[in-house]
Amino acid sequence: MGYHVHIAETCRNLRTEILTDFEVLPANENDYGKERRVLERLDKRGWRPTVLNVDAGYCTGQGIVDAQAQGTLL
């Protein structure tokens, strides 16, 4: 069985990039809707981003609406 990893990092020009979150999942687990878990963990650390870049298959419609209501653009 394989794995896939989700990584969140800072992305600012001319600055050191810092990993802010990660999650390792079994390869057979779907990542649809995982944006909520990532944002919850970042929020607990006080690191909630204003923008979280993800691919279209990663978020739910409701997740996009909820994130935007809390100040994060997906």
N, CA, C and O atoms as CSV, one atom per row, in Angstrom:
chain,resi,resn,atom,element,x,y,z
A,1,MET,N,N,0.838,-1.170,0.000
A,1,MET,CA,C,0.000,0.000,0.000
A,1,MET,C,C,0.887,1.238,0.000
A,1,MET,O,O,1.892,1.293,0.709
A,2,GLY,N,N,0.513,2.214,-0.788
A,2,GLY,CA,C,1.256,3.470,-0.849
A,2,GLY,C,C,0.631,4.537,0.025
A,2,GLY,O,O,-0.331,4.288,0.751
A,3,TYR,N,N,1.189,5.711,-0.059
A,3,TYR,CA,C,0.722,6.843,0.735
A,3,TYR,C,C,0.695,8.094,-0.126
A,3,TYR,O,O,1.333,8.144,-1.178
A,4,HIS,N,N,-0.035,9.095,0.317
A,4,HIS,CA,C,0.094,10.428,-0.256
A,4,HIS,C,C,0.164,11.416,0.889
A,4,HIS,O,O,-0.410,11.195,1.955
A,5,VAL,N,N,0.873,12.505,0.656
A,5,VAL,CA,C,1.150,13.480,1.700
A,5,VAL,C,C,0.584,14.837,1.293
A,5,VAL,O,O,0.710,15.248,0.139
A,6,HIS,N,N,-0.030,15.517,2.229
A,6,HIS,CA,C,-0.524,16.877,2.037
A,6,HIS,C,C,0.386,17.791,2.843
A,6,HIS,O,O,0.608,17.565,4.033
A,7,ILE,N,N,0.910,18.820,2.195
A,7,ILE,CA,C,1.836,19.739,2.857
A,7,ILE,C,C,1.341,21.170,2.681
A,7,ILE,O,O,0.944,21.564,1.584
A,8,ALA,N,N,1.366,21.940,3.752
A,8,ALA,CA,C,1.080,23.375,3.690
A,8,ALA,C,C,2.367,24.103,4.049
A,8,ALA,O,O,3.057,23.723,4.995
A,9,GLU,N,N,2.691,25.146,3.295
A,9,GLU,CA,C,3.897,25.918,3.561
A,9,GLU,C,C,3.649,27.382,3.254
A,9,GLU,O,O,2.717,27.739,2.533
A,10,THR,N,N,4.504,28.217,3.817
A,10,THR,CA,C,4.418,29.637,3.500
A,10,THR,C,C,4.945,29.844,2.091
A,10,THR,O,O,5.814,29.097,1.641
A,11,CYS,N,N,4.443,30.831,1.399
A,11,CYS,CA,C,4.864,31.119,0.019
A,11,CYS,C,C,4.973,32.621,-0.176
A,11,CYS,O,O,4.089,33.248,-0.760
A,12,ARG,N,N,6.040,33.181,0.308
A,12,ARG,CA,C,6.264,34.623,0.147
A,12,ARG,C,C,7.597,34.812,-0.566
A,12,ARG,O,O,8.583,34.152,-0.237
A,13,ASN,N,N,7.622,35.695,-1.522
A,13,ASN,CA,C,8.851,35.949,-2.275
A,13,ASN,C,C,9.952,36.462,-1.359
A,13,ASN,O,O,9.710,37.259,-0.453
A,14,LEU,N,N,11.167,35.987,-1.615
A,14,LEU,CA,C,12.370,36.437,-0.911
A,14,LEU,C,C,12.358,36.136,0.583
A,14,LEU,O,O,13.052,36.799,1.353
A,15,ARG,N,N,11.587,35.157,0.995
A,15,ARG,CA,C,11.561,34.787,2.412
A,15,ARG,C,C,11.735,33.282,2.545
A,15,ARG,O,O,11.452,32.530,1.612
A,16,THR,N,N,12.191,32.856,3.682
A,16,THR,CA,C,12.328,31.440,3.951
A,16,THR,C,C,10.958,30.788,3.963
A,16,THR,O,O,10.021,31.314,4.564
A,17,GLU,N,N,10.839,29.652,3.306
A,17,GLU,CA,C,9.575,28.915,3.293
A,17,GLU,C,C,9.530,28.016,4.529
A,17,GLU,O,O,10.522,27.376,4.880
A,18,ILE,N,N,8.383,27.975,5.175
A,18,ILE,CA,C,8.227,27.214,6.409
A,18,ILE,C,C,7.058,26.255,6.258
A,18,ILE,O,O,5.961,26.671,5.886
A,19,LEU,N,N,7.280,24.970,6.543
A,19,LEU,CA,C,6.180,24.011,6.553
A,19,LEU,C,C,5.292,24.320,7.740
A,19,LEU,O,O,5.774,24.435,8.867
A,20,THR,N,N,3.996,24.455,7.497
A,20,THR,CA,C,3.070,24.802,8.569
A,20,THR,C,C,2.111,23.676,8.913
A,20,THR,O,O,1.462,23.715,9.958
A,21,ASP,N,N,2.011,22.661,8.040
A,21,ASP,CA,C,1.096,21.551,8.294
A,21,ASP,C,C,1.423,20.413,7.341
A,21,ASP,O,O,1.901,20.644,6.230
A,22,PHE,N,N,1.165,19.186,7.776
A,22,PHE,CA,C,1.269,18.045,6.878
A,22,PHE,C,C,0.352,16.946,7.372
A,22,PHE,O,O,-0.026,16.917,8.544
A,23,GLU,N,N,0.001,16.052,6.482
A,23,GLU,CA,C,-0.824,14.898,6.823
A,23,GLU,C,C,-0.463,13.768,5.871
A,23,GLU,O,O,-0.432,13.967,4.656
A,24,VAL,N,N,-0.192,12.597,6.404
A,24,VAL,CA,C,0.100,11.416,5.595
A,24,VAL,C,C,-1.130,10.521,5.622
A,24,VAL,O,O,-1.648,10.195,6.690
A,25,LEU,N,N,-1.592,10.128,4.446
A,25,LEU,CA,C,-2.798,9.311,4.325
A,25,LEU,C,C,-2.515,8.082,3.482
A,25,LEU,O,O,-1.628,8.111,2.629
A,26,PRO,N,N,-3.258,6.993,3.707
A,26,PRO,CA,C,-3.127,5.835,2.829
A,26,PRO,C,C,-3.479,6.237,1.395
A,26,PRO,O,O,-4.353,7.077,1.180
A,27,ALA,N,N,-2.805,5.642,0.426
A,27,ALA,CA,C,-3.012,5.999,-0.979
A,27,ALA,C,C,-4.450,5.795,-1.427
A,27,ALA,O,O,-4.916,6.475,-2.341
A,28,ASN,N,N,-5.154,4.870,-0.799
A,28,ASN,CA,C,-6.529,4.591,-1.225
A,28,ASN,C,C,-7.557,5.517,-0.578
A,28,ASN,O,O,-8.749,5.385,-0.855
A,29,GLU,N,N,-7.135,6.443,0.268
A,29,GLU,CA,C,-8.066,7.388,0.891
A,29,GLU,C,C,-8.190,8.636,0.024
A,29,GLU,O,O,-7.186,9.241,-0.353
A,30,ASN,N,N,-9.408,9.011,-0.284
A,30,ASN,CA,C,-9.690,10.176,-1.109
A,30,ASN,C,C,-9.368,11.454,-0.339
A,30,ASN,O,O,-9.617,11.532,0.864
A,31,ASP,N,N,-8.815,12.457,-1.027
A,31,ASP,CA,C,-8.490,13.716,-0.348
A,31,ASP,C,C,-9.565,14.784,-0.518
A,31,ASP,O,O,-9.356,15.934,-0.130
A,32,TYR,N,N,-10.698,14.428,-1.085
A,32,TYR,CA,C,-11.802,15.370,-1.270
A,32,TYR,C,C,-12.300,15.861,0.091
A,32,TYR,O,O,-12.633,15.050,0.954
A,33,GLY,N,N,-12.352,17.153,0.285
A,33,GLY,CA,C,-12.835,17.732,1.534
A,33,GLY,C,C,-11.789,17.885,2.622
A,33,GLY,O,O,-12.128,18.252,3.747
A,34,LYS,N,N,-10.542,17.618,2.322
A,34,LYS,CA,C,-9.487,17.695,3.343
A,34,LYS,C,C,-9.117,19.130,3.712
A,34,LYS,O,O,-8.418,19.352,4.701
A,35,GLU,N,N,-9.582,20.114,2.924
A,35,GLU,CA,C,-9.234,21.502,3.235
A,35,GLU,C,C,-9.720,21.892,4.624
A,35,GLU,O,O,-9.083,22.703,5.296
A,36,ARG,N,N,-10.823,21.334,5.055
A,36,ARG,CA,C,-11.347,21.660,6.396
A,36,ARG,C,C,-10.377,21.238,7.486
A,36,ARG,O,O,-10.109,22.003,8.412
A,37,ARG,N,N,-9.849,20.020,7.381
A,37,ARG,CA,C,-8.921,19.530,8.412
A,37,ARG,C,C,-7.638,20.348,8.425
A,37,ARG,O,O,-7.117,20.676,9.491
A,38,VAL,N,N,-7.130,20.677,7.243
A,38,VAL,CA,C,-5.916,21.490,7.169
A,38,VAL,C,C,-6.154,22.852,7.819
A,38,VAL,O,O,-5.356,23.297,8.643
A,39,LEU,N,N,-7.245,23.508,7.452
A,39,LEU,CA,C,-7.540,24.835,8.008
A,39,LEU,C,C,-7.795,24.782,9.513
A,39,LEU,O,O,-7.407,25.702,10.232
A,40,GLU,N,N,-8.432,23.731,9.994
A,40,GLU,CA,C,-8.655,23.592,11.440
A,40,GLU,C,C,-7.330,23.495,12.184
A,40,GLU,O,O,-7.148,24.142,13.215
A,41,ARG,N,N,-6.402,22.688,11.666
A,41,ARG,CA,C,-5.103,22.540,12.336
A,41,ARG,C,C,-4.316,23.850,12.296
A,41,ARG,O,O,-3.706,24.239,13.293
A,42,LEU,N,N,-4.328,24.532,11.147
A,42,LEU,CA,C,-3.621,25.813,11.047
A,42,LEU,C,C,-4.247,26.853,11.966
A,42,LEU,O,O,-3.538,27.641,12.593
A,43,ASP,N,N,-5.562,26.856,12.046
A,43,ASP,CA,C,-6.280,27.794,12.911
A,43,ASP,C,C,-5.900,27.589,14.378
A,43,ASP,O,O,-5.697,28.560,15.106
A,44,LYS,N,N,-5.803,26.338,14.812
A,44,LYS,CA,C,-5.433,26.037,16.203
A,44,LYS,C,C,-4.057,26.582,16.547
A,44,LYS,O,O,-3.799,26.940,17.697
A,45,ARG,N,N,-3.169,26.648,15.559
A,45,ARG,CA,C,-1.813,27.157,15.782
A,45,ARG,C,C,-1.722,28.671,15.593
A,45,ARG,O,O,-0.670,29.269,15.819
A,46,GLY,N,N,-2.834,29.288,15.176
A,46,GLY,CA,C,-2.814,30.718,14.896
A,46,GLY,C,C,-2.178,31.050,13.561
A,46,GLY,O,O,-1.707,32.170,13.363
A,47,TRP,N,N,-2.155,30.094,12.641
A,47,TRP,CA,C,-1.498,30.269,11.343
A,47,TRP,C,C,-2.484,30.218,10.182
A,47,TRP,O,O,-2.091,29.885,9.064
A,48,ARG,N,N,-3.732,30.534,10.412
A,48,ARG,CA,C,-4.723,30.462,9.331
A,48,ARG,C,C,-4.311,31.403,8.199
A,48,ARG,O,O,-4.090,32.590,8.439
A,49,PRO,N,N,-4.206,30.892,6.971
A,49,PRO,CA,C,-3.778,31.730,5.850
A,49,PRO,C,C,-4.927,32.562,5.287
A,49,PRO,O,O,-6.096,32.226,5.474
A,50,THR,N,N,-4.589,33.636,4.603
A,50,THR,CA,C,-5.603,34.407,3.887
A,50,THR,C,C,-5.904,33.760,2.541
A,50,THR,O,O,-6.991,33.943,1.992
A,51,VAL,N,N,-4.933,32.992,1.998
A,51,VAL,CA,C,-5.114,32.245,0.752
A,51,VAL,C,C,-4.530,30.855,0.946
A,51,VAL,O,O,-3.420,30.713,1.458
A,52,LEU,N,N,-5.268,29.830,0.541
A,52,LEU,CA,C,-4.775,28.455,0.549
A,52,LEU,C,C,-4.939,27.927,-0.871
A,52,LEU,O,O,-6.061,27.723,-1.335
A,53,ASN,N,N,-3.815,27.704,-1.565
A,53,ASN,CA,C,-3.846,27.213,-2.940
A,53,ASN,C,C,-4.019,25.701,-2.945
A,53,ASN,O,O,-3.199,24.970,-2.391
A,54,VAL,N,N,-5.080,25.245,-3.568
A,54,VAL,CA,C,-5.383,23.812,-3.658
A,54,VAL,C,C,-5.890,23.505,-5.062
A,54,VAL,O,O,-6.306,24.411,-5.784
A,55,ASP,N,N,-5.859,22.225,-5.452
A,55,ASP,CA,C,-6.427,21.882,-6.755
A,55,ASP,C,C,-7.938,21.713,-6.634
A,55,ASP,O,O,-8.473,21.558,-5.537
A,56,ALA,N,N,-8.606,21.744,-7.764
A,56,ALA,CA,C,-10.078,21.759,-7.787
A,56,ALA,C,C,-10.706,20.501,-7.199
A,56,ALA,O,O,-11.842,20.558,-6.729
A,57,GLY,N,N,-10.018,19.387,-7.208
A,57,GLY,CA,C,-10.570,18.152,-6.668
A,57,GLY,C,C,-10.403,18.003,-5.169
A,57,GLY,O,O,-10.815,16.995,-4.595
A,58,TYR,N,N,-9.807,18.985,-4.536
A,58,TYR,CA,C,-9.458,18.895,-3.124
A,58,TYR,C,C,-10.547,19.411,-2.202
A,58,TYR,O,O,-10.709,18.885,-1.100
A,59,CYS,N,N,-11.299,20.423,-2.614
A,59,CYS,CA,C,-12.263,21.060,-1.719
A,59,CYS,C,C,-13.700,20.796,-2.116
A,59,CYS,O,O,-14.019,20.535,-3.276
A,60,THR,N,N,-14.546,20.871,-1.117
A,60,THR,CA,C,-15.988,20.797,-1.347
A,60,THR,C,C,-16.512,22.214,-1.574
A,60,THR,O,O,-15.871,23.191,-1.186
A,61,GLY,N,N,-17.672,22.316,-2.200
A,61,GLY,CA,C,-18.292,23.629,-2.381
A,61,GLY,C,C,-18.555,24.306,-1.054
A,61,GLY,O,O,-18.297,25.499,-0.893
A,62,GLN,N,N,-19.071,23.538,-0.099
A,62,GLN,CA,C,-19.346,24.100,1.224
A,62,GLN,C,C,-18.053,24.493,1.922
A,62,GLN,O,O,-18.019,25.483,2.653
A,63,GLY,N,N,-16.990,23.727,1.705
A,63,GLY,CA,C,-15.696,24.070,2.288
A,63,GLY,C,C,-15.174,25.400,1.783
A,63,GLY,O,O,-14.578,26.168,2.537
A,64,ILE,N,N,-15.401,25.674,0.492
A,64,ILE,CA,C,-14.987,26.950,-0.092
A,64,ILE,C,C,-15.756,28.095,0.557
A,64,ILE,O,O,-15.169,29.110,0.933
A,65,VAL,N,N,-17.073,27.929,0.687
A,65,VAL,CA,C,-17.923,28.955,1.302
A,65,VAL,C,C,-17.529,29.175,2.761
A,65,VAL,O,O,-17.395,30.317,3.202
A,66,ASP,N,N,-17.342,28.084,3.512
A,66,ASP,CA,C,-16.980,28.190,4.929
A,66,ASP,C,C,-15.622,28.856,5.113
A,66,ASP,O,O,-15.458,29.705,5.990
A,67,ALA,N,N,-14.649,28.474,4.289
A,67,ALA,CA,C,-13.314,29.061,4.397
A,67,ALA,C,C,-13.364,30.558,4.123
A,67,ALA,O,O,-12.741,31.347,4.833
A,68,GLN,N,N,-14.107,30.945,3.091
A,68,GLN,CA,C,-14.210,32.362,2.749
A,68,GLN,C,C,-14.887,33.149,3.874
A,68,GLN,O,O,-14.491,34.279,4.161
A,69,ALA,N,N,-15.895,32.565,4.507
A,69,ALA,CA,C,-16.579,33.229,5.621
A,69,ALA,C,C,-15.636,33.450,6.802
A,69,ALA,O,O,-15.849,34.353,7.611
A,70,GLN,N,N,-14.587,32.616,6.899
A,70,GLN,CA,C,-13.619,32.739,7.990
A,70,GLN,C,C,-12.344,33.454,7.551
A,70,GLN,O,O,-11.353,33.474,8.281
A,71,GLY,N,N,-12.375,34.044,6.346
A,71,GLY,CA,C,-11.259,34.874,5.913
A,71,GLY,C,C,-10.197,34.201,5.075
A,71,GLY,O,O,-9.134,34.785,4.862
A,72,THR,N,N,-10.441,32.983,4.587
A,72,THR,CA,C,-9.469,32.289,3.751
A,72,THR,C,C,-10.050,32.047,2.368
A,72,THR,O,O,-11.132,31.477,2.230
A,73,LEU,N,N,-9.327,32.481,1.352
A,73,LEU,CA,C,-9.718,32.254,-0.031
A,73,LEU,C,C,-9.079,30.962,-0.515
A,73,LEU,O,O,-7.862,30.794,-0.431
A,74,LEU,N,N,-9.906,30.045,-1.023
A,74,LEU,CA,C,-9.381,28.789,-1.577
A,74,LEU,C,C,-9.330,28.892,-3.079
A,74,LEU,O,O,-8.918,27.944,-3.748
